[in-house]
Amino acid sequence: MRSFMRRLFLALCLALALPLGHAQMRIDVSGVGATQYPIAIASFATDGRVPQDIASVVRGDLARSGAFRVIDPQATLSDTSSINFPDLRARGVDSVLAGSVARLADGRYDIRFRLSDAVRQSTIGGESLVVSEADLRFGAHRIADWVYERITGEKGIFSTRIAFVSKQGNRFKLNVADWDGENVVSPLTSPEPIISPSWSSDGTRLAYVSFELKKPVVYVHTLATGQRKAVANFKGSNSAPAWSPDGRTLAVALTQDGLSQIYLIGSDGSGSPRRLTSSAGIDTEPVFAPDGKSIYFTSDRGGSPQIYRIAVGGGDATRITFGSSYNVSPRISPDGKMLAYLTRREGRFLVAVRDLASGGETLLSESGREESPSFAPNGRWVMYATQSGGRDSLVAVSIDGRVRQRLTSNAGDVREPTWGPFAK
């Protein structure tokens, strides 16, 4: 978000230039976590007919998390191999991952893996996955999730997806990719701008705003079928869709009655909009709390843009942010305890996270040209768009600010990220 008014009045997005190539994405990582778990990940045994290096993907996932110090034992170990624990312990290894991949008669692949404790010289656990060739990389992400959760006690986000918006030439694209920018697909391409993508809680649908009707209209897009439906096409601007946790309702910003205000509509487009806010200012950028009982939103009702909270049933709104004359774009962590938002400090637009109980704030970004923060589904990361050196890119940063990942395209710029839910 470069300015509050640009985000509030979506028609200004027609002037945005968002060059992007739908091609290779590159990920650069800096920093390490406060705690790093040393793990050896051996090459998985195969029959020579596996087109994806499973162990390499797992190594990359765990290393990029910042929580692991990944050691390559320079060996191939299957899930049934004997392990030389004393040798690995001498290299500082605490745990060992080994596995095998075999091609089945029906063309699918059987992936088996085992995680061992090198200190106790015992098996921690293991599982097997059967996946199609197209899902080999996804299978590797699922293994990384399993290892991450077993060792850290928190759910991994390696098999999750992100959505983002791009532009190549005169064509705008809505894109979906793995968390690390791989496997990019474009569910929608349009000659008109696409903005504000938002995931449903089950990960099957995206809501977004398209200008294909020469005005901002909210659509819901079912990813599996490609079916899409205009669910908010009222007089004036229809913008900023946000899903309720149960997927039945969208909170949107509409100008059908004058200034932008928050309304609730059926996610299938049924029924009439129910107005939630009634202020003399501009209310926009709604987002549901995880329990579905309240909505956070941006408003300039107090003279400057700030973040407020209101009950879904209506009533008075409570101001949440202070400390700056400009706080916008609220996003709530999955546990409801943290608020991510954009704040202006000395003319720079930065991503901040606030502990809603204590009010403590941490600034996460650096360049000062940030927008569109989005929490990972485990609440441990925030992704946002930024501009640096004349290039637009996506950055994911751990909520303690210690680890940072930058995603760029080799053909241009990327904008408006939104992090999807855990894979089912």
For each residue, the residues with C-beta under 8 A, 3 or more apart:
1: 4 6 7 328 329 342 349 371 372
2: 6 349 369 371
3: 6 7
4: 1 7 8 298 300 305 326 328
5: 8 9 12
6: 1 2 3 9 12 13
7: 1 3 4 10 284 285 298 328 329 371
8: 4 5 253 260 282 284 298
9: 5 6 12 237 260
10: 7 13 195 196 209 211 216 237 239 240
11: 14 215 216 237
12: 5 6 9 15 16
13: 6 10 16 193 195 211 216
14: 11 193 211
15: 12
16: 12 13 193
17: 167
18: 165 166 167 172 392 413 414 415
19: 167 168 392 412 413
20: 166 167 168 173 392 409 411 412 413 414 415
21: 166 168 409 410 411 412
22: 166 168 173 175 184 186 409 411
23: 184 409 410 411
24: 409 410 411
25: 177 180 181 182 184 407 408 409 410 414
26: 181 407 408 409 410
27: 64 180 181 405 406 407
28: 405 406 408
29: 63 64 66 403 404 405 406
30: 403 404 405
31: 66 398 402 403 404
32: 36 66 69 402 403
33: 36 65 66 67 398 400 402 403
34: 400 402
35: 67
36: 32 33 66 67 68 69
37: 67 68 69 94 95 151 152
38: 68 69 71 92 93 94 95
39: 62 68 69 70 71 93 94 95 96 97 147 151
40: 70 71 72 73 88 91 93 95 96 97 118
41: 55 58 59 62 70 71 72 73 96 97
42: 55 72 73 75 76 77 81 96 97 98 99
43: 53 55 75 76 77
44: 54 55 76 77 78 98 99 100 101 111 113
45: 76 77 78 81 99 100 101
46: 49 50 100 101 102
47: 50 101 102 103
48:
49: 46 103
50: 46 47 53 54 101 103 109 136
51: 133 136
52: 57 136 137 140
53: 43 50 56 57
54: 44 50 57 58 99 101 111 136 139 140 143
55: 41 42 43 44 58 59 97 99 140
56: 53 59 60
57: 52 53 54 60 61 137 140 141 144
58: 41 54 55 61 62 97 140 143 144 147
59: 41 55 56 62 63 70 72
60: 56 57 63 64 180
61: 57 58 64 65 140 141 144 148 156 158 180
62: 39 41 58 59 65 67 68 70 144 147 148
63: 29 59 60 68 70
64: 27 29 60 61 180 403 405
65: 33 61 62 68 148 156 158 403
66: 29 31 32 33 36 398 402 403
67: 33 35 36 37 62 148 152
68: 36 37 38 39 62 63 65 151
69: 32 36 37 38 39 92
70: 39 40 41 59 62 63
71: 38 39 40 41 91 92 93
72: 40 41 42 59
73: 40 41 42 77 88 91 93 96
74:
75: 42 43
76: 42 43 44 45
77: 42 43 44 45 73 81 83 96 98 99
78: 44 45 81 98 99 100 112
79: 98 99 100 112 113 114 126
80: 100 114
81: 42 45 77 78 98
82:
83: 77 88 96 98 116 118
84: 87 88
85: 88 89 96 116 118 121
86: 89 90
87: 84 90 91
88: 40 73 83 84 85 91 93 96 118
89: 85 86 92 93 118 119
90: 86 87
91: 40 71 73 87 88
92: 38 69 71 89
93: 38 39 40 71 73 88 89 96 118
94: 37 38 39 117 118 119
95: 37 38 39 40 115 116 117 118 124 151
96: 39 40 41 42 73 77 83 85 88 93 115 116 118
97: 39 40 41 42 55 58 113 114 115 116 143 147
98: 42 44 77 78 79 81 83 113 114 116
99: 42 44 45 54 55 77 78 79 111 112 113 114 143
100: 44 45 46 78 79 80 111 112 113
101: 44 45 46 47 50 54 109 110 111 112 136
102: 46 47 109 110
103: 47 49 50 107 108 109
104: 107 108 109 110 130
105:
106:
107: 103 104 132 133
108: 103 104 130 131 132 133
109: 50 101 102 103 104 130 131 132 133 136 139
110: 101 102 104 128 129 130
111: 44 54 99 100 101 128 129 130 131 136 139 140 143
112: 78 79 99 100 101 126 127 128
113: 44 79 97 98 99 100 126 127 128 143 146
114: 79 80 97 98 99 123 125 126
115: 95 96 97 123 124 125 126 146 147 150
116: 83 85 95 96 97 98 121 122 123 124
117: 94 95 120 121 122 123 124
118: 40 83 85 88 89 93 94 95 96 121
119: 89 94
120: 117
121: 85 116 117 118
122: 116 117
123: 114 115 116 117 126
124: 95 115 116 117 150
125: 114 115 150
126: 79 112 113 114 115 123
127: 112 113 146
128: 110 111 112 113
129: 110 111 139 142 143
130: 104 108 109 110 111
131: 108 109 111 135 136 138 139
132: 107 108 109 135 136
133: 51 107 108 109 136
134:
135: 131 132 138 139
136: 50 51 52 54 101 109 111 131 132 133 139 140
137: 52 57 140 141 178 182 183
138: 131 135 141 142 159 178 423
139: 54 109 111 129 131 135 136 142 143
140: 52 54 55 57 58 61 111 136 137 143 144
141: 57 61 137 138 144 145 158 159 178 179
142: 129 138 139 145 146 158 159 423
143: 54 58 97 99 111 113 129 139 140 146 147
144: 57 58 61 62 140 141 147 148 156 158 159
145: 141 142 148 149 155 156 157 158 159
146: 113 115 127 142 143 149 150 156
147: 39 58 62 97 115 143 144 150 151 156
148: 61 62 65 67 144 145 151 152 154 155 156 158
149: 145 146 152 153 154 155 156
150: 115 124 125 146 147
151: 37 39 68 95 147 148
152: 37 67 148 149
153: 149
154: 148 149 378 380
155: 145 148 149 377 378 422
156: 61 65 144 145 146 147 148 149 159 378
157: 145 160 179 376 377 378 380 381 419 422
158: 61 65 141 142 144 145 148 179 180
159: 138 141 142 144 145 156 178 179 422 423
160: 157 179 376 377 419 420 421 422 423
161: 176 177 178 179 203 420 423
162: 176 177 178 179 181 374 383 394 417 418 419 420
163: 174 175 176 177 197 199 206 417 418 420
164: 175 177 197 385 394 414 415 416 417 418
165: 18 172 173 174 175 194 195 197 414 415 416
166: 18 20 21 22 172 173 175 409 412 413 414 415
167: 17 18 19 20 171 172 173 193 412 413
168: 19 20 21 22 171 173 411 412
169:
170: 191
171: 167 168 189 190 191
172: 18 165 166 167 189 190 191 192 193 194
173: 20 22 165 166 167 168 186 188 189 190 194
174: 163 165 186 187 188 189 194 197 206 208 221
175: 22 163 164 165 166 184 185 186 187 414
176: 161 162 163 184 185 186 187 206 223 420
177: 25 161 162 163 164 180 181 182 183 184 185
178: 137 138 141 159 161 162 181 182 183
179: 141 157 158 159 160 161 162 376 396 419
180: 25 27 60 61 64 158 177 407
181: 25 26 27 162 177 178 184 394 407
182: 25 137 177 178
183: 137 177 178
184: 22 23 25 175 176 177 181
185: 175 176 177
186: 22 173 174 175 176 189
187: 174 175 176 206 221 223 226
188: 173 174 194 208 210 221 228
189: 171 172 173 174 186
190: 171 172 173 193 194 210 211 212
191: 170 171 172 212
192: 172 210 211 212 214
193: 13 14 16 167 172 190 210 211
194: 165 172 173 174 188 190 197 208 209 210 211
195: 10 13 165 208 209 216 416
196: 10 207 208 209 239 240 241 416
197: 163 164 165 174 194 206 207 208 416 418
198: 206 207 208 241 242 243 418
199: 163 203 205 206 243 418 419 420 421
200: 203 204 205 206 207 243 247 267
201: 243 245 246 247 421
202: 205 247 421 424
203: 161 199 200 420 421 422 423 424
204: 200 222 223 224
205: 199 200 202 220 221 222 223 247 267
206: 163 174 176 187 197 198 199 200 220 221 223
207: 196 197 198 200 218 219 220 221 231 241 242 243 250 267
208: 174 188 194 195 196 197 198 218 219 221 241
209: 10 194 195 196 216 217 218 219 238 239 240 241
210: 188 190 192 193 194 213 216 217 219
211: 10 13 14 190 192 193 194 214 215 216 217
212: 190 191 192 217
213: 210 217 230 233
214: 192 211
215: 11 211 237 238
216: 10 11 13 195 209 210 211 237 238 239
217: 209 210 211 212 213 230 232 233 238
218: 207 208 209 230 231 232 233 238 239 241 250 252
219: 207 208 209 210 228 229 230 231
220: 205 206 207 228 229 231 241 250 267 268 269
221: 174 187 188 205 206 207 208 226 227 228
222: 204 205 225 226 227 228
223: 176 187 204 205 206 226
224: 204
225: 222
226: 187 221 222 223
227: 221 222
228: 188 219 220 221 222
229: 219 220 268 269
230: 213 217 218 219 233 269
231: 207 218 219 220 241 250 265 266 267 268 269
232: 217 218 238 241 250 252 254 265 269 273
233: 213 217 218 230 238
234: 238 254 256 273
235: 255 256
236: 254 255 256
237: 9 10 11 215 216 253 254 255 260
238: 209 215 216 217 218 232 233 234 252 253 254
239: 10 196 209 216 218 252 253 254 260 284
240: 10 196 209 251 252 253 284 285 286
241: 196 198 207 208 209 218 220 231 232 250 251 252
242: 198 207 250 251 252 286 287 288 295
243: 198 199 200 201 207 247 249 250 267 288
244: 247 248 249 250 251 267 288 292
245: 201 288 290 291 292
246: 201 249 292
247: 200 201 202 205 243 244 267
248: 244 266 267
249: 243 244 246 264 265 266 267
250: 207 218 220 231 232 241 242 243 244 264 265 266 267
251: 240 241 242 244 262 263 264 276 286 287 288 295 297
252: 218 232 238 239 240 241 242 262 263 264 265 273 286
253: 8 237 238 239 240 260 261 262 263 283 284 285 286
254: 232 234 236 237 238 239 257 260 261 263 273
255: 235 236 237 258 259 260 261
256: 234 235 236 273
257: 254 261 275
258: 255 261
259: 255 279 280 281 282 283
260: 8 9 237 239 253 254 255 282 283 284
261: 253 254 255 257 258 275 276 277 278 279 283
262: 251 252 253 275 276 277 283 284 286 295 297 310
263: 251 252 253 254 273 274 275 276
264: 249 250 251 252 273 274 276 312
265: 231 232 249 250 252 269 271 273 274
266: 231 248 249 250 269 270 271
267: 200 205 207 220 231 243 244 247 248 249 250
268: 220 229 231
269: 220 229 230 231 232 265 266
270: 266
271: 265 266
272:
273: 232 234 252 254 256 263 264 265
274: 263 264 265
275: 257 261 262 263 278
276: 251 261 262 263 264 286 295 310 312 314
277: 261 262 283 297 299 310 317
278: 261 275
279: 259 261 283 299 301 317
280: 259 301
281: 259 299 300 301 302
282: 8 259 260 299 300 301
283: 253 259 260 261 262 277 279 286 297 298 299 301 308
284: 7 8 239 240 253 260 262 297 298 299
285: 7 240 253 297 298 328 329 330
286: 240 242 251 252 253 262 276 283 295 296 297
287: 242 251 295 296 297 330 331 332
288: 242 243 244 245 251 292 294 295 312 332
289: 292 293 294 295 296 309 332 336
290: 245 332 333 334 335 336
291: 245 294 336
292: 244 245 246 288 289 312
293: 289 311 312
294: 288 289 291 309 310 311 312
295: 242 251 262 276 286 287 288 289 309 310 311 312
296: 286 287 289 307 308 309 320 330 332 339
297: 251 262 277 283 284 285 286 287 307 308 309 310 317 330
298: 4 7 8 283 284 285 305 306 307 308 327 328 329 330
299: 277 279 281 282 283 284 302 305 306 307 308 317
300: 4 281 282 303 304 305 306
301: 279 280 281 282 283 308 317
302: 281 299 306 319
303: 300
304: 300 325 326
305: 4 298 299 300 326 327 328
306: 298 299 300 302 319 320 321 322 327
307: 296 297 298 299 319 320 321 327 328 330 339 341
308: 283 296 297 298 299 301 317 318 319 320
309: 289 294 295 296 297 317 318 320
310: 262 276 277 294 295 297 314 315 316 317 318
311: 293 294 295 314 315
312: 264 276 288 292 293 294 295
313:
314: 276 310 311
315: 310 311
316: 310
317: 277 279 297 299 301 308 309 310
318: 308 309 310
319: 302 306 307 308 322
320: 296 306 307 308 309 330 339 354 356
321: 306 307 324 327 339 341 343 354
322: 306 319
323: 327 343 361
324: 321 327 343 344 345
325: 304 344
326: 4 304 305 342 343 344
327: 298 305 306 307 321 323 324 341 342 343 344 352
328: 1 4 7 285 298 305 307 341 342
329: 1 7 285 298 341 342 371 372 373
330: 285 287 296 297 298 307 320 339 340 341
331: 287 339 340 341 373 374 375 382
332: 287 288 289 290 296 336 338 339 340 375
333: 290 336 337 338 339 340 353 375 379
334: 290 375 377 378 379
335: 290 338 379
336: 289 290 291 332 333 356
337: 333 355 356 357 379
338: 332 333 335 353 354 355 356 375 379 399
339: 296 307 320 321 330 331 332 333 353 354 356
340: 330 331 332 333 351 352 353 364 373 374 375 382
341: 307 321 327 328 329 330 331 351 352 354 373
342: 1 326 327 328 329 349 350 351 352 370 371 373
343: 321 323 324 326 327 349 350 351 352 363
344: 324 325 326 327 347 348 349 350
345: 324 348 350 363
346:
347: 344 368
348: 344 345 367 368 369
349: 1 2 342 343 344 368 369 370 371
350: 342 343 344 345 363 364 365 366 368 370
351: 340 341 342 343 363 364 365 370 373 382 384 397
352: 327 340 341 342 343 361 362 363 364
353: 333 338 339 340 361 362 364 382 399
354: 320 321 338 339 341 359 360 361 362
355: 337 338 358 359 360 361
356: 320 336 337 338 339 359
357: 337
358: 355
359: 354 355 356
360: 354 355
361: 323 352 353 354 355
362: 352 353 354 399 400 401
363: 343 345 350 351 352 401
364: 340 350 351 352 353 382 397 399 401
365: 350 351 368 370 384 386 395 397
366: 350
367: 348 370 386 387 388
368: 347 348 349 350 365
369: 2 348 349 386 387 388
370: 342 349 350 351 365 367 373 384 385 386 395
371: 1 2 7 329 342 349 384 385 386 415 416
372: 1 329 384 385 415 416 417 418
373: 329 331 340 341 342 351 370 382 383 384
374: 162 331 340 382 383 384 417 418 419
375: 331 332 333 334 338 340 379 381 382 419
376: 157 160 179 379 380 381 382 383 396 419
377: 155 157 160 334 419 420 421 422
378: 154 155 156 157 334 381 422
379: 333 334 335 337 338 375 376 399
380: 154 157 376 398 399
381: 157 375 376 378 396 397 398 399 419
382: 331 340 351 353 364 373 374 375 376 396 397 399
383: 162 373 374 376 394 395 396 397 417 419
384: 351 365 370 371 372 373 374 394 395 397 417
385: 164 370 371 372 392 393 394 395 414 415 416 417
386: 365 367 369 370 371 392 393 394 395
387: 367 369 390 391 392 393
388: 367 369 391 393
389:
390: 387
391: 387 388 408 413
392: 18 19 20 385 386 387 412 413 414 415
393: 385 386 387 388 406 407 408 413 414
394: 162 164 181 383 384 385 386 406 407 408 414 417
395: 365 370 383 384 385 386 404 405 406 407
396: 179 376 381 382 383 404 405 407
397: 351 364 365 381 382 383 384 401 403 404 405
398: 31 33 66 380 381 401 402 403 404
399: 338 353 362 364 379 380 381 382
400: 33 34 362
401: 362 363 364 397 398 404
402: 31 32 33 34 66 398
403: 29 30 31 32 33 64 65 66 397 398
404: 29 30 31 395 396 397 398 401
405: 27 28 29 30 64 395 396 397
406: 27 28 29 393 394 395
407: 25 26 27 180 181 393 394 395 396 414
408: 25 26 28 391 393 394 414
409: 20 21 22 23 24 25 26 166 412 413 414
410: 21 23 24 25 26
411: 20 21 22 23 24 168
412: 19 20 21 166 167 168 392 409
413: 18 19 20 166 167 391 392 393 409
414: 18 20 25 164 165 166 175 385 392 393 394 407 408 409 417
415: 18 20 164 165 166 371 372 385 392
416: 164 165 195 196 197 371 372 385
417: 162 163 164 372 374 383 384 385 394 414
418: 162 163 164 197 198 199 372 374
419: 157 160 162 179 199 374 375 376 377 381 383
420: 160 161 162 163 176 199 203 377
421: 160 199 201 202 203 377
422: 155 157 159 160 203 377 378
423: 138 142 159 160 161 203
424: 202 203
